[in-house]
Amino acid sequence: MIDEQSTHTLNSDKAGENALLADVDVAIIGGGVVGCAVTRRMALEGASVVLIEKAADILDGASKGNSAILHTGFDAPVGTLEWECVQKGYNEYLEIHESLNLPLLKSGALVAAWTEEEEARFSEILKKGNENNVKDLRLLSSSEALALEPNLSKDIRAAIAIPREYVIDPWSAPLAYLMQALQNGGQALFNAGVIGGEFNGSEWILKTVRGTVRARYVINSAGLYGDIVNKDVLGASDFTIKPRKGQFVVFDKAANKLVRSIILPVPTKRTKGIVLFPTIFGNLMVGPTAEEQDDRDDASVDETILNDLHAQAIKKLPALAGIPVTATYAGIRPATERPEYRITQDKDRNWITLGGIRSTGLTSALGIAQHVHGLLTGQGAEFRKVDNPSVPFVPNLAEHLPRDCDTPGYGEIVCHCEMVTQREIKAVLESEILPAGSLSGLKRRTRVTMGRCQGFYCSARLAELTDGKFAKPIAVGDANE
């Protein structure tokens, strides 16, 4: 194994395009939540492993924008691989979250029916939940639902309670997964987009923009570019990414006290629909939409659509009419021409593709990682599991738990909207394991610039603190990167 830095992360562009950057058992392409989870699983199982990411930090693609809900899988397609991975991922997250210091907000959820047609589908939802082994669903009358959530519109007809749905931190979880992989022998390559590769019958030579990686097995978890990676390296792809944009409206923290539960719509065959939900950071959000588009990178927002989202939220929760909006944003989901996960294995070329992982990916990532390990061992791969693995402890960003600003000696409050300290920022920038590689990475590790002013007041100070740390320096006004 090649390890050029003690941090296990290789960010610099020292070598030429033919330089060997890593020689490992398993290479994972794509640093989203699934790629980070698979890297962790394979490192813990004893494989030498490298994560290859084209951006300067993890979570730069589809994983940066999601609803941050830990799903029970009550409405997953019965008996499918998605259902299996959601169940396993859900259970593993509950098993490991305390050891990694990952927060869990016990919110529960309500599937709310606002029309007679929606209420008529409740028997189908309850039946599917029971078949999916989520047996604690409970039908609520309108009065029972309003007793739980009195600020909901009185137009609610009925609801189904799902008590074991949770809100989690969507960014600290994959960060912890990759940190654990790196602490247990793994590597991570950034700014290293994969542009081709050759298989000689026993191992791969992957070509990146920075050099080459030699690996016995390759896992393609490139998300929005998964089909393109397959075409560039394998010569063909059996699926096509159909980017699906989801826009969100983020209400000010004052809205958080208005509702405790995740308010779910009655899902359709195409989408889970628009959700009203609390966040781990103390806000309330509504979204996502489901808009088909061709562009894989266009995460722009549309004022008309945002106004409609805002109106829908107020219709369901009238007290929101007096609450200001803190932010709006969009995420892009890697949908394909079919609704199911597109997970395939090419045993002849030691290649596994993890495609079409959409809205349930945050929950299912750990389960997908278990599935990948099973596929490799089923193919004859042998690894020696790590004894007493190192366990990282990520900083807490959840609003309902103690933050760094609650402990003296933090230096200064840099971001007053989100109460982010100088000590937090310096720790992230100077980490020996996985330092932030960009402003976006810093935001997801600390919450800096994510509050009411969206970085208007703190971006100048951030530019000073990050001077020389990023390949692309921060300029005042970059906070909305």
C-alpha positions in Angstrom: 0.0 0.0 0.0 1.3 3.5 -0.9 0.7 6.1 1.8 2.3 9.4 0.9 1.0 11.4 3.9 0.5 10.5 7.5 -3.1 11.9 7.2 -4.0 9.2 4.7 -5.5 11.9 2.5 -3.7 12.8 -0.8 -4.8 16.3 -1.9 -1.7 17.7 -3.6 -1.0 17.3 -7.3 2.7 16.4 -7.0 2.9 13.6 -9.4 2.4 13.2 -13.1 -0.5 11.5 -14.8 1.3 8.1 -14.8 2.3 8.2 -11.1 1.0 5.3 -9.0 -1.0 7.0 -6.3 -2.3 3.9 -4.5 -2.0 0.1 -4.7 -4.9 -1.5 -2.9 -7.4 -4.4 -2.6 -10.4 -2.2 -3.2 -10.9 1.2 -4.9 -14.2 3.1 -4.3 -15.0 5.8 -6.9 -17.2 8.6 -5.5 -17.1 10.3 -2.1 -20.8 10.5 -1.4 -22.5 8.9 1.6 -22.5 5.5 -0.1 -18.9 5.7 -1.1 -17.9 6.7 2.5 -19.9 3.9 4.0 -18.4 1.3 1.7 -14.9 2.5 2.3 -15.5 2.2 6.1 -16.9 -1.3 5.8 -14.1 -2.6 3.6 -11.4 -1.0 5.8 -13.0 -2.6 8.9 -13.1 -6.0 7.1 -9.4 -5.7 6.6 -9.1 -4.8 3.0 -6.6 -2.2 1.9 -8.8 0.5 0.4 -8.8 3.9 -1.2 -11.7 6.3 -1.9 -11.3 8.3 -5.1 -13.2 11.6 -5.3 -13.1 14.1 -8.2 -13.9 17.1 -5.9 -11.8 18.7 -3.2 -13.9 17.2 -0.4 -16.6 14.5 0.3 -20.3 15.0 -0.3 -19.9 17.4 -3.2 -22.6 15.7 -5.4 -26.0 14.3 -4.7 -25.2 13.6 -1.0 -24.9 17.3 -0.1 -28.7 17.9 -0.4 -31.2 15.6 1.2 -33.9 15.5 3.9 -31.7 13.9 6.6 -34.3 11.4 7.7 -33.4 8.0 9.0 -36.1 5.9 7.4 -37.7 2.7 8.8 -38.4 1.5 5.2 -42.1 1.2 5.9 -42.9 2.3 2.4 -40.0 0.7 0.5 -40.8 -1.8 -2.3 -41.5 -5.1 -0.5 -38.8 -7.7 -0.7 -36.4 -5.6 -2.8 -32.7 -5.0 -2.3 -33.5 -1.4 -1.4 -35.8 -2.6 1.4 -33.0 -5.0 2.7 -30.3 -2.2 2.6 -32.6 0.3 4.3 -33.4 -2.1 7.1 -29.8 -3.1 7.6 -28.5 0.5 7.3 -31.2 1.7 9.8 -30.2 -0.9 12.4 -26.5 -0.4 12.0 -26.8 3.4 12.4 -28.7 2.9 15.6 -25.9 0.5 16.8 -23.0 2.8 16.0 -24.2 6.4 16.3 -23.4 6.8 20.0 -19.8 5.5 19.6 -19.2 7.9 16.7 -21.0 10.8 18.5 -23.6 11.0 15.7 -26.8 12.8 16.8 -30.3 11.3 16.7 -33.4 13.4 17.0 -36.4 11.2 18.1 -39.0 13.0 16.1 -41.3 10.2 14.8 -43.3 10.8 11.6 -46.9 11.2 10.5 -48.1 10.3 7.1 -50.8 12.9 6.7 -53.9 12.6 4.5 -55.4 16.0 3.5 -57.9 14.6 0.9 -60.4 11.7 0.7 -58.3 10.1 -2.0 -55.1 10.2 0.1 -56.9 8.7 3.1 -58.3 5.9 0.9 -54.7 4.8 0.3 -54.0 4.3 4.1 -54.9 0.6 4.0 -52.3 0.0 1.3 -49.7 1.9 3.3 -50.4 0.0 6.5 -50.3 -3.3 4.7 -47.0 -2.5 3.1 -45.5 -1.4 6.4 -46.5 -4.7 8.0 -45.0 -6.6 5.1 -41.8 -4.5 5.5 -41.5 -5.6 9.2 -42.5 -2.1 10.4 -45.2 -3.3 12.7 -45.7 -0.3 15.0 -47.6 1.8 12.5 -50.7 3.3 14.0 -53.8 4.8 12.3 -54.8 8.1 13.8 -58.0 10.1 13.5 -58.0 13.8 12.7 -58.4 14.6 16.4 -55.6 12.2 17.5 -53.2 13.6 14.9 -54.0 17.2 16.1 -53.5 16.1 19.7 -49.9 15.1 18.7 -49.3 18.1 16.4 -51.8 20.9 17.4 -50.3 23.4 15.0 -51.2 21.4 11.9 -54.1 22.6 9.8 -57.5 21.5 11.0 -58.1 20.2 7.4 -56.1 17.1 8.2 -58.4 14.1 7.7 -56.3 11.3 9.3 -52.7 10.2 9.8 -50.5 7.2 10.2 -47.9 7.4 13.0 -44.5 6.0 12.4 -42.8 6.3 15.8 -39.3 5.1 14.8 -38.5 7.6 12.1 -35.7 9.9 13.1 -33.9 13.0 12.0 -30.1 12.8 11.8 -27.1 14.8 10.7 -26.7 14.2 6.9 -23.0 15.4 6.8 -21.4 14.2 10.0 -22.4 10.6 9.4 -20.5 10.1 6.1 -17.6 12.1 7.6 -17.5 9.7 10.5 -17.6 6.7 8.1 -14.6 7.9 6.1 -12.7 9.0 9.2 -13.0 5.6 10.6 -11.8 4.0 7.4 -8.8 6.3 7.4 -8.0 5.7 11.0 -8.0 1.9 10.2 -5.6 2.0 7.3 -7.6 3.4 4.4 -6.7 6.2 2.1 -8.6 9.0 0.3 -7.7 10.7 -2.9 -9.3 14.1 -3.7 -9.3 16.2 -6.9 -8.8 12.8 -8.7 -11.6 12.3 -11.2 -11.5 8.9 -12.9 -11.1 9.1 -16.7 -10.4 5.5 -17.7 -9.0 2.2 -16.7 -7.7 -1.2 -17.8 -8.3 -4.7 -16.3 -5.6 -7.2 -16.9 -7.5 -10.3 -15.7 -6.6 -10.0 -12.1 -6.4 -6.3 -11.2 -7.4 -2.8 -12.4 -5.2 0.2 -13.3 -7.6 3.1 -12.9 -6.6 6.4 -14.6 -7.3 9.6 -12.8 -6.5 13.2 -13.6 -3.7 13.0 -11.1 -2.2 9.6 -11.7 -3.1 5.9 -11.5 -4.6 3.6 -8.9 -4.0 -0.2 -8.9 -6.8 -2.2 -7.3 -8.0 -5.8 -7.4 -11.6 -4.8 -7.0 -13.4 -1.5 -8.0 -16.7 -0.2 -6.6 -18.4 2.5 -8.6 -20.4 4.7 -6.3 -20.1 7.9 -8.5 -23.8 8.9 -8.0 -24.8 11.4 -10.6 -21.9 10.3 -12.8 -22.2 6.6 -12.2 -23.2 5.7 -15.7 -20.5 7.9 -17.2 -17.8 6.2 -15.1 -19.0 2.9 -16.4 -18.9 4.1 -20.0 -15.5 5.6 -19.6 -13.9 2.6 -17.9 -16.0 -0.4 -18.9 -17.1 0.8 -22.2 -20.8 0.6 -21.6 -23.5 1.2 -18.9 -26.7 -0.7 -18.4 -28.4 2.3 -16.9 -28.7 6.0 -17.6 -28.8 8.7 -14.9 -31.9 10.9 -15.2 -31.1 13.8 -12.8 -34.0 14.7 -10.6 -33.8 18.1 -8.8 -35.4 18.6 -5.4 -35.8 22.2 -4.1 -36.1 23.0 -0.4 -37.2 26.0 1.7 -35.5 26.4 5.1 -37.5 28.3 7.7 -36.0 30.2 10.6 -35.3 28.5 13.8 -38.4 30.1 15.4 -40.4 27.6 13.3 -38.9 24.6 15.0 -41.2 24.8 18.0 -44.3 24.5 15.8 -44.0 20.8 15.0 -42.1 17.9 16.5 -42.8 15.2 13.9 -41.7 14.6 10.3 -44.9 15.3 8.3 -44.9 13.0 5.4 -47.2 13.1 2.4 -49.0 10.0 1.0 -46.3 8.8 -1.5 -46.8 8.2 -5.2 -45.1 5.6 -7.4 -42.7 8.3 -8.7 -41.8 10.2 -5.5 -42.1 10.2 -1.8 -43.5 13.7 -2.2 -43.0 17.0 -0.3 -42.1 16.6 3.4 -42.4 19.1 6.2 -39.7 18.2 8.7 -37.5 19.5 11.6 -33.7 19.4 11.1 -31.0 18.4 13.5 -29.7 22.0 13.2 -32.9 23.5 14.7 -34.7 24.7 11.6 -37.9 23.5 9.9 -37.8 22.6 6.2 -40.2 21.8 3.4 -39.3 19.9 0.2 -38.1 18.3 -1.9 -39.7 18.8 -5.3 -39.1 16.2 -8.0 -38.1 17.9 -11.3 -36.6 16.0 -14.2 -33.7 17.7 -15.9 -30.8 16.9 -18.2 -28.1 18.8 -16.4 -26.3 16.9 -13.6 -24.8 20.0 -12.0 -27.6 22.6 -12.2 -28.7 23.0 -8.6 -30.3 26.4 -9.2 -33.6 27.3 -7.6 -36.8 28.7 -9.2 -38.7 31.5 -7.4 -42.1 30.3 -8.6 -41.4 26.7 -7.4 -40.1 28.0 -4.1 -43.1 30.2 -3.6 -45.3 27.2 -4.2 -43.4 25.1 -1.6 -43.7 28.0 0.8 -47.5 28.1 0.2 -47.8 24.4 0.6 -46.0 24.5 4.0 -48.2 27.3 5.3 -51.3 25.4 4.1 -50.3 22.4 6.3 -48.8 24.5 9.1 -50.6 27.9 9.2 -48.4 29.4 11.9 -45.5 29.4 9.4 -47.1 32.4 7.7 -45.3 34.7 10.2 -41.9 32.9 10.1 -39.1 34.2 7.8 -37.2 32.0 5.4 -33.5 31.5 6.2 -32.4 29.8 3.0 -33.4 28.0 -0.1 -31.4 25.4 -2.0 -31.7 22.4 -4.3 -30.2 18.9 -4.4 -30.0 16.6 -7.4 -30.9 12.9 -7.0 -29.3 10.2 -9.3 -32.5 8.7 -10.5 -32.4 6.3 -13.5 -35.0 5.1 -16.0 -36.2 2.6 -13.5 -37.2 3.2 -9.8 -35.1 0.4 -8.2 -31.5 0.5 -7.1 -29.2 -0.3 -10.0 -26.6 -2.5 -8.1 -24.8 -5.0 -10.4 -21.7 -7.1 -10.2 -19.3 -7.9 -13.0 -17.4 -10.9 -11.6 -15.3 -11.4 -14.7 -13.8 -7.9 -14.2 -14.0 -7.5 -10.4 -16.3 -4.5 -10.7 -19.4 -3.6 -8.7 -21.7 -0.7 -9.7 -23.9 1.0 -7.1 -26.3 3.1 -9.3 -29.6 4.8 -8.8 -29.3 5.3 -5.1 -31.8 8.0 -4.5 -33.7 9.4 -1.5 -33.2 6.4 0.8 -29.4 6.5 0.3 -28.5 8.2 3.6 -30.3 5.4 5.5 -29.3 2.5 3.3 -25.6 3.4 2.9 -24.4 1.2 5.7 -26.7 -1.6 4.5 -25.3 -1.2 0.9 -21.8 -1.4 2.4 -22.7 -4.7 4.0 -24.1 -5.9 0.7 -20.9 -5.0 -1.2 -18.8 -6.9 1.3 -21.1 -9.9 0.8 -20.8 -9.7 -2.9 -17.0 -9.6 -2.7 -16.7 -12.5 -0.3 -19.1 -14.5 -2.4 -16.7 -13.9 -5.3 -13.9 -15.4 -3.2 -12.3 -12.2 -1.8 -10.6 -12.9 1.5 -9.8 -10.2 4.0 -8.7 -10.3 7.7 -11.1 -8.3 9.8 -9.6 -5.6 11.9 -9.3 -6.4 15.6 -10.3 -3.6 18.0 -10.7 -1.0 15.2 -10.1 2.7 16.0 -13.3 4.7 16.4 -13.5 8.4 15.6 -15.5 10.9 17.7 -16.9 13.6 15.4 -17.9 17.0 16.8 -21.6 17.5 17.5 -23.5 20.0 15.3 -27.0 19.2 16.5 -28.9 22.1 18.0 -30.5 20.0 20.8 -27.2 18.8 22.2 -24.1 20.7 23.7 -22.1 22.5 21.1 -18.5 23.7 21.1 -19.6 27.2 22.1 -20.9 25.8 25.4 -17.3 25.0 26.5 -14.9 27.9 27.5 -11.7 28.6 25.5 -13.2 28.6 22.0 -11.4 31.8 21.1 -14.2 33.7 19.3 -17.6 33.2 17.7 -16.9 33.4 14.0 -20.5 32.7 12.7 -23.0 34.2 15.1 -26.0 32.9 13.3 -25.0 29.3 13.8 -22.7 29.8 16.9 -19.6 28.4 15.2 -16.4 28.9 17.1 -12.9 29.7 15.9 -11.7 26.6 17.7 -14.1 24.4 15.6 -13.0 26.0 12.4 -9.3 25.6 13.2 -9.8 21.9 14.2 -11.4 21.1 10.9 -8.8 22.9 8.9 -5.9 21.4 10.8 -7.2 17.9 11.2 -4.5 15.2 10.7 -7.1 12.7 9.4 -9.5 14.5 7.1 -9.1 18.3 6.9 -11.8 20.2 4.9 -10.7 20.7 1.3 -13.1 23.5 0.4 -15.5 26.1 1.8 -18.3 23.6 1.1 -16.5 21.0 3.2 -15.9 23.5 6.0 -19.6 24.4 6.0 -20.7 20.8 6.3 -18.3 20.1 9.1 -19.2 23.2 11.2 -22.5 24.9 10.0 -20.6 28.1 9.3 -22.4 30.5 6.9 -25.6 28.4 7.1 -27.6 30.7 9.3 -29.9 33.8 8.8 -27.3 36.0 7.1 -25.9 33.2 4.9 -22.3 34.3 5.5 -22.8 38.0 4.9 -21.1 38.9 8.2 -18.6 36.1 8.7 -17.2 35.5 5.2 -14.4 38.1 5.6 -13.2 36.4 8.8 -13.5 33.0 7.1 -11.3 34.2 4.3 -8.6 35.1 6.9 -8.9 31.9 8.8 -8.7 29.7 5.7 -5.9 31.6 3.9 -3.6 29.1 2.3 -5.8 26.1 3.2 -7.9 25.7 0.0 -6.9 25.4 -3.6 -9.6 27.9 -4.3 -9.2 30.8 -1.8 -12.4 32.2 -0.2 -13.4 35.7 -1.4 -15.9 37.8 0.3 -19.3 36.8 -1.1 -18.4 33.2 -1.7 -20.4 32.0 1.3 -23.2 30.6 -0.9 -20.8 28.3 -2.7 
